[in-house]
């Protein structure tokens, strides 16, 4: 089969067409990642896909980051989680290397309320003996680098009651490669407690865990540590 020979003018028009498509693709990608347009499209998709279990009050910023998510609420059965603010700074370009690089994640104002689950489960299911599923093998399709994550002002308890416990802040640095989790830093600070840990976890098989930790607490003026 012989391909037809292109004249100079035809070749130029084809080259211009290909260049135009490339330029339009670059501009469209820039608009989606660097402006509020992409954020609004993503927000509309999430709201439509996960409502009513997940609701989002608003979003500020763009998909390249920093990105702020405001008034996030998640409902699962009798449990409701409300979060005032989520701020994320990441490098989306690293996804081309199959790596999700999150430089900073800040989550503030977390309230967890657990209601009466007996009203949401049919009596026939409640009487049935619950199965004890084995932990599934988990292998992420991309690598995760979480350089710094901060959870501030966390409270949990039963619905309509005072919080059973509160945590001032949690600071973590984690790296995940397929099924391997490397915890470089995990620190928990409460009103009268402090705990720290670092170690390694494999999310497959029997979930082997190697962990170094330390803690201290103060109760009625008496300090204990371990």
C-alpha positions in Angstrom: 0.0 0.0 0.0 1.4 3.4 -1.0 0.6 6.4 1.1 -0.4 9.5 -0.8 2.2 12.2 -1.0 1.4 15.4 0.9 2.0 18.8 -0.6 3.7 21.4 1.4 0.5 23.3 2.1 -1.3 20.2 3.2 1.5 19.2 5.5 1.5 22.7 7.1 -2.2 22.5 7.8 -1.8 19.0 9.4 1.0 20.3 11.5 -1.0 23.4 12.6 -3.9 21.1 13.5 -1.8 18.8 15.7 -0.2 21.8 17.4 -3.6 23.3 18.0 -4.8 20.2 19.7 -1.7 20.0 21.9 -2.1 23.7 22.9 -5.8 23.3 23.7 -5.0 20.1 25.7 -2.4 22.0 27.7 -4.7 25.0 28.3 -7.6 22.7 29.4 -5.3 20.9 31.8 -4.0 24.2 33.2 -7.6 25.4 33.6 -8.7 22.3 35.4 -5.7 22.1 37.8 -4.8 25.8 38.4 -8.2 27.5 38.5 -11.5 27.3 40.4 -13.1 25.6 37.3 -11.4 22.2 38.0 -12.2 22.5 41.7 -15.9 23.2 41.0 -16.1 20.2 38.6 -14.5 17.9 41.1 -16.8 19.2 43.9 -19.9 18.6 41.8 -18.8 15.1 41.0 -18.1 14.2 44.7 -21.3 15.7 45.9 -23.3 13.8 43.3 -21.4 10.5 43.7 -21.4 10.2 47.5 -24.4 12.1 48.7 -26.1 11.8 51.1 -23.5 9.9 53.0 -20.9 12.6 52.4 -21.6 16.4 52.3 -19.2 19.2 51.7 -19.9 22.8 52.7 -17.4 24.4 50.3 -13.9 24.3 48.8 -11.3 27.0 48.4 -8.2 26.9 46.2 -7.4 24.7 43.2 -6.6 21.1 42.5 -2.8 21.8 42.3 -3.0 23.0 45.9 -3.2 24.3 48.5 -6.8 23.1 48.7 -9.2 23.8 51.6 -12.3 21.7 52.2 -14.8 23.3 54.6 -17.5 21.7 56.7 -17.2 18.0 55.7 -19.7 15.5 57.1 -19.7 11.8 56.7 -22.5 9.5 57.9 -22.1 5.7 58.1 -24.9 3.8 59.8 -25.2 5.3 63.3 -21.8 7.1 63.2 -21.4 10.7 62.1 -18.1 12.4 61.5 -18.0 16.2 61.2 -14.8 18.0 60.2 -14.4 21.8 60.2 -11.5 22.2 57.8 -9.2 20.0 55.7 -6.2 21.7 54.1 -3.9 19.7 51.7 -0.7 20.6 49.9 0.5 18.1 47.4 2.5 17.6 44.2 0.0 16.3 41.6 2.7 16.1 39.0 4.3 13.2 40.9 1.2 11.0 39.9 2.9 10.7 36.5 5.5 8.7 38.4 2.8 6.7 40.2 3.5 8.6 43.4 1.1 10.6 45.5 3.3 13.2 47.3 1.4 15.0 50.1 3.7 17.7 51.6 1.2 18.7 54.3 -2.3 17.6 55.4 -4.0 19.6 58.1 -7.4 18.5 59.6 -9.0 20.6 62.2 -12.2 20.3 64.3 -13.0 16.6 64.2 -16.1 15.4 66.0 -17.2 11.8 66.0 -20.7 10.9 67.3 -21.9 7.3 67.7 -25.6 6.9 67.9 -27.8 3.9 68.8 -26.9 1.3 66.2 -29.8 -1.0 67.2 -32.3 1.2 65.5 -30.4 1.0 62.1 -29.9 -2.8 62.0 -32.8 -5.2 61.3 -33.6 -7.5 64.2 -32.9 -10.6 62.0 -29.4 -9.3 61.3 -28.8 -8.2 64.9 -29.5 -11.8 66.1 -27.2 -13.4 63.5 -23.7 -14.2 64.8 -21.3 -11.7 63.2 -18.7 -13.2 61.0 -15.0 -12.5 61.7 -13.5 -11.6 58.3 -9.8 -12.0 57.7 -7.9 -8.8 57.1 -7.6 -8.4 53.4 -4.3 -7.9 51.6 -4.0 -4.3 50.6 -1.5 -3.1 47.9 -1.8 0.5 46.8 -1.5 1.1 43.0 0.6 4.2 43.7 3.2 5.1 46.3 2.1 7.5 49.1 4.4 10.0 50.7 2.8 11.9 53.6 5.5 14.3 54.8 3.5 15.8 57.6 -0.1 15.3 58.7 -1.7 17.2 61.6 -5.1 16.4 63.2 -6.2 19.1 65.6 -9.0 19.1 68.2 -10.5 15.7 67.9 -13.4 14.6 70.1 -15.5 11.4 70.2 -18.4 10.2 72.1 -22.0 9.0 72.0 -24.7 11.2 70.5 -26.2 13.7 72.9 -23.5 13.1 75.5 -20.3 14.9 76.4 -17.3 13.6 74.5 -15.9 10.4 76.0 -12.3 11.5 75.1 -10.6 14.3 73.4 -7.2 14.7 71.7 -5.5 18.0 71.2 -3.4 17.0 68.2 -1.9 14.1 66.3 1.2 14.6 64.2 2.3 11.9 61.7 4.7 11.2 58.8 4.0 8.1 56.8 5.3 6.4 53.6 3.4 3.6 51.9 4.9 1.4 49.1 2.4 -1.2 47.9 1.6 -3.1 51.1 4.5 -1.7 53.2 3.7 1.1 55.7 6.7 3.0 57.2 5.7 5.2 60.1 8.5 7.7 60.6 6.6 9.7 63.2 3.4 9.4 65.1 2.8 11.6 68.1 -0.5 12.0 70.0 -1.1 14.9 72.5 -4.1 14.9 74.8 -5.1 17.0 77.8 -3.2 14.7 80.2 -1.4 12.3 77.9 1.3 12.1 75.4 2.3 9.1 73.2 4.8 8.6 70.4 5.5 5.8 68.0 7.4 4.8 64.9 7.7 1.5 63.1 6.7 -0.7 60.2 3.5 -2.5 59.1 2.9 -4.8 56.2 -0.8 -4.8 55.0 -0.8 -8.4 53.9 -0.7 -11.9 55.3 -0.9 -11.8 59.1 -0.1 -8.0 59.1 3.3 -8.2 60.8 4.0 -5.1 62.9 7.3 -3.7 64.4 6.7 -0.7 66.6 8.7 1.4 69.0 6.6 3.5 71.3 6.7 5.6 74.5 4.0 7.3 76.5 3.2 9.3 79.6 0.1 10.3 81.4 -1.0 12.4 84.4 -3.9 11.3 86.6 -4.8 13.1 89.8 -1.4 14.7 89.9 0.4 11.4 89.5 2.7 11.0 86.4 3.2 7.6 84.8 5.2 6.7 81.8 6.2 3.7 79.7 
